[in-house]
Amino acid sequence: LLPCSTTPCKDSVGVGIGTPGSSSCRHSVHHHRARARGPRRNAAARVSCSAAAAQAPPSQSTIKVVIVGATKEMGRAAIAAVSRARGMELAGAIDTQCIGMDAGELSGMEEALEIPVLNDLTMVLGSIAQTRATGVVVDFSEPSSVYDNVKQAAAFGLSSVVYVPKIEMDTVTELSAFCDKASMGCLVAPTLSIGSVLLQQAAIQASFHYNNVEIVESRPNPSDLPSPDAIQIANNISDLGQIYNRQDMDSDNPARGQVLGEDGVRVHSMVLPGLASSTSVVLSGPGEVYTLKHDVTDIQSLMPGLILAIRKVIRLKNLIYGLEKFL
């Protein structure tokens, strides 16, 4: 989805970060002098200026951001988004692919960022720690690497934002216990789409008023179906004391879609090349149908949520699950 360079990656052999390289590289005032009116007046002016300087609030420090999984589509988009965001600075790009390639070139930016892709997370974290800067590690890696990456980040005083859709809840539980003990902030986000979060919140509110609900989604490729978004919506509207679709709750006809959970929520997944990623929640009651729909046409839709997460996570001292906690 992002413009890429055609420059091939530089091959490099080095110690990995424990993160499988699951993706390929695609490149690519005015100052006025006051008249002296006696020594007392001058002394008073100096004291006044000194007091004002002492009380002036310090400027907000720049957040240093490290992207793990930099060569993935999300990683490349995040590099560009972070580089353009106010009050943020890309401090590292980590991956096992395209070692040595400039992060700006990797993400299709017009100018180089002079930040090479590295496969040593510890070295980058140590460099940030020496500057005593506020930092955040954004993790797009793999489920098996998340715990170690968050643990390394916390050891150097950095918070973490984790967007790894297939992460197991057992791992999230372990991370939560670790972050509580370490008093470090971490966000685990099933989605970084603000629109998707708003859809889910609206679905929860509406589910108290309707007895029938179906989730219909479309995707351009057949991976991860039902999608994480559909699964999370079903989980959110389950266990609310409502049983849906009672008239055919026990139907095992495949055409009726897959039942998620035990409250009768069904999901239908349509896969066709060229389709936009779309999620709809269709609720109905006597004489009416209420439809909630969210379409994603570009990965850029996730970047506002990512920037929000980076700004908010540095204030945390524990782990939270879900971007909705920041809205």
Helices and strands as residue ranges (DSSP letters): H 39-55, E 63-68, H 73-84, E 88-94, H 103-106, E 117-118, H 121-130, E 135-139, H 143-155, E 159-162, H 169-182, E 186-188, H 194-207, E 212-219, H 228-236, G 246-248, G 254-256, E 258-260, E 265-271, E 277-285, E 288-296, G 299-302, H 303-313, E 319-321, G 323-326
